[in-house]
Amino acid sequence: MKKLIRGAVVGLVAALTLSACGGGDSGDDNPLAGGGAGGTVTVGGANFPESNLLAELYAQALEAKGVKVTRKFNIGAREVYYDQVVKGGISVMPEYNGALLVTSVDENSKAATTEEINAELKSKLPASVEMLASAEAEDKDSVTVNPQTAAKHDLKSIADLEGVAKDLVIAGPSEFETRQQGLKGLKEAYGIEFKEFKPFDAGAQSTLVKLLVEDEIQAADLFTTDPTIEQNKLVVLEDPKNVFNAQNVTPLVHKESVDQTARAALDAVSAKLTTQDLLDMMKRVVIDKDDQEKVAEDWLKKSGLV
């Protein structure tokens, strides 16, 4: 009887230990928390609508192939989630290849094209992660100004801000102030400094647009697939010196957490996804207020992926 009781206690302790190791959905410090081949794949999303829409696309595409998925959306900026992917707390993360390279991998990189960027990422990423196939779809950071500012100073390019920026207020996510693809890079490449920088959460695109329209700010870091740019006749300034390099939508994966079935499902999404698709879907999410789950499902059905 004592052996039976002792065995039950040992079994209970083991069960509790296993439960504690796998407890919670963050898995920040557990390299296997994302799920290995045949296990659960954790799909992450950053703190802005497009990232979470892309994450939902990935999640549904994986589920359509029988992969078990846990969603972990609205995590935060790259400075927050990247380390989680490296450690395996997140299995799959929608990324923008150029931004990832200069933000988290090599801030001094001069790679500009999709091919150059992906070659550097392949050689420089930590051994635990890799980028899968890039989509044609691209969403870049930009310096966008309101129409009255563009007209007043005849602005078409970031280079046109020389001698003008010192009188303008620019706003964007807080990390824009120190990133190479931000104020730091703009100063180095174009020699421009703005009168003031106002930091906002990366998910505050609608706030930035509102402030631009009301001329509370004159410039902002906006994502180029934001449908409200065209809706409000805002002007995206050209970037001839490529401070904002190619930023193709590309899945970043924790190698041990995705099997060949998952990889094939993610590659199939990248093979179909275009910039126009992103614009159309973001219009539905941001302007029409459609649920991202339905928007993702409709695109996957139209593309023959579910």
N, C-alpha and C positions, 0 to 999 in steps of 0.2 A: 504493500500500500504506500509506504514511504517513497519507493521508487516511482510509483505512478504520480504521486503528488509532486515530487521533485521534477519529474519529466514535464508535468503540466506547467509548473512555474517557469522552467527553462523555456518551454515553447512560448509562453506568454511574453516573457522578457524578449525573446528573439523577435516575436511579432511586433512588439512595441518598438524595438530598435529599428527594424525595417521600416516601420511606419514613420518614425522620426526622421530617418534618412531621406524618405521620399516626401515628407510633409510639405504642404504649401505649394503654390504654383510658381514661385519665383525661381527656385533652383539656382540662385545666384552663385553659390559656392560649390555646387555639386556638379561635377563634369558630366555626369550621366543623367542629370535631371530632365534634359530635353527628350530623352527616349532614344534608345539605339534602334538598330534595324528591327523592324517588326513591332517596336514599341510605340509609345505616344510621342508625336512630334509637336513641340511647342512653337507656335508661330507668333512672333512679336510684331508690334506696331509702335511707331514713335508718337510724339505728341502733336500731330497735325492730321487733318482729315484724309489727305491723299495717302499717307503712309498706312493708315488703318484700312482704307479701301483696298489698297494693294495687298495688305495682309489678309483681308477677307477673301480676295481673289485666290491667293495661295491656299488658304485654309480649305475653301470649297473645292478647289481643284484636287487637293490631296485627298479629301474625304471621298471624292468621286472615284478614286482609285483604291478605296478601302483602307486608307491610312487613318489611324486615330489621331485626332488633333485637339490640342489645348490652345485656346486663344489667350494672348497676353498683350492687350492693346493699351495705347496711351501711356507708354512707359516713361517717355521723356526724350531729351535730345540725345544725339549720338554719344556725347560725353557720358551719358548714363547707361545706354543699352549695349554699346559695343563690347564692353568687358564681359557682359553677361553672355554674349554669343561666343566669345573666345573661351569662356569657361564651360559652356554647354548648358547654361540655364535657359537659353533660348536656342532653339534648333534652326529656325529659319527667320530671316529678317529682310524685308524689302529695303534695298539700299539704292543709292545713287553713286555710281562708281567713282566719278571724279571727286565728288565731295568727300567720300570715304577716304580716298587716297590722301588728300592734302589735310584732312582734319585729324585722322587717327593713325595713318600709316607712315606718311612721309610729307611733312609740311613744306619741305623745300622742293618737292617735285615740280618739274616744269612740263610734265606730260599734258597734252591738250586734247588729243583725239581719243576716240573710244578704244582704238587698238593700242595706242601707247599707254593709256591708263590701265587697261586690263592686263597688259604685259607686266607692268610694274607691280600691280596688285598680286599677280600670280607669284612673283619672285619675292615679294616683301611681306605678305600677310603672315601672321603667326601660323605655325604648323597645324593647329587644331581647326582652322577655318579655311574656307575657300569661297570664291565667287563662282556661281554657275553662269550660264549663258546670259548675255545682256539682251534686253529688249531693244527694239528700235525706239520705243517710247522714251522720251527725255523730258525732264522737268528741271530747269536750271534756276538757281538764285538769280536775282536781277536787281539792278538799280532802276526803279520805276518812279516816274514823277507825274504829278497831276498836269492836266492839259494847260492850265494857265501858266504854270512854271515853264513848261516846255515852250510855249508860245513867247513868253516874255524874254527868254534867254536864247531862243532858237536852238533848243537842245534836241539832238538826235543821237548823240554818242556820249558815253561817259567822258570821253576826252573833252567834250564841250563844256564840262563842268569846271575846267581850270579857270580860276579867277571868279567863279560863280559860287562854288560849293561853300565858301566861307560865309555866305549869307543865307544858307539853306539849312533847315532842320531835317535830319534823316532818322528813320526809326526802323526797327527790326527786332528779331529775337536777340536776347542778351548776348549769345555767343558770337553774333555777327561783329561785335566790337573788336574781338581779338583774333578771329579766324583769318587765315590767309585768303579765303574766299569771303572777304568782308572788308571792314575798314582798313585793316592792316595791309591787305593786298592792294586795295584801291590807292592807298598813299604811296606804296612802293612803285606801282605800275604807272599811275597817272599823276602822282604828286598832288593829290587833292585831299583836303581836310574840310569837314563840314563844320558849320557853326555849332551844332549840338547833335548828340546822338541820344535818342530815347529808346530804352530797351523794353521789349514786350515779350511775353511768352511766345514760343514758336508756333503755338496753335492759334495765335491772335490775328490771322490774316484778315478777317473781316473787320477787326478794329483798325488795322493799318489802312485798309481801303477807305473806311469811313473818315479817318483823320486826313487822308490825302484829299478826298472829295471836299471836305470842309476847309482845306488849306491850313489845318492846324500843324501839319507837317508838309513839306514840299517833296520829299523823296522817301522811298521805303524799299527794304529788301522784300520783294514778293516772288513767289514761285510762279514760273512762266505759264503753268497750266491752270492758274487760277482764273476761272471764267469771268470773275467780276472785273478783271483788268479791261477786257473788251467792253463789258457792259457799261463801265463808267468812263470809257474813252481815255484811260490812263496810258501813258507812254513808256514803253520798255526801252531803255537806252541801249544802243549797240555797245558791244564790248570788244573792240578790235584787238586789245592786248590779252584777251583770254584770261582775265582774272577768274571768271567763272568758266571752268573748262567743261568738257563733255560730262553730262550727268545722266547717263542711261540707267533706267530702272533695271536692277540686277539683284537676284536673290543672294544674300550672304548666308552661308550655312555652316553649322558646326558639323564637321565631317562624320564623326562617329554617330551622330544623331539622325542621319538621313540615309536610307537605303536607296537602291537603284530605282525602285518604284517611285519613291518620293522625288528623286532627282528628275526622272522622266516627266513627272507631272508638272514640276516647276519649269523645266525647260520648254514644255509645250505652251505654257502661258507666255513665256518670253518670246517664243517664236511668232506669236499672234499679236502681241500688244503694241499698238502704235501711239504716237503722241496725240493724234486726233481722237483715238479711243479714250485716252486719259482726259482730254478736254471735254469730251461728251459726257463721260461718267461723272467728272467733277461738277459739271453744270447741274446734273441731276441731284448730286449730293448737296452742293453749296447753295444753289439758287432754287431748285425745285423742292428741296428738303426731302427727297426720297431716302428710304432706308438703305444704308450701304450694303446690307445683306442682299436686298432685292436687286440693286444695281449690279453687284458682282455676279449674282446668279444669272441675270439677263445677258451680261456680256459673255459669260462662260457658255451659255446655251447657244448664243449667236455664233460663237467661235467654234462650236462643235467639241467643246472640251468636257461637257457633262451630258 
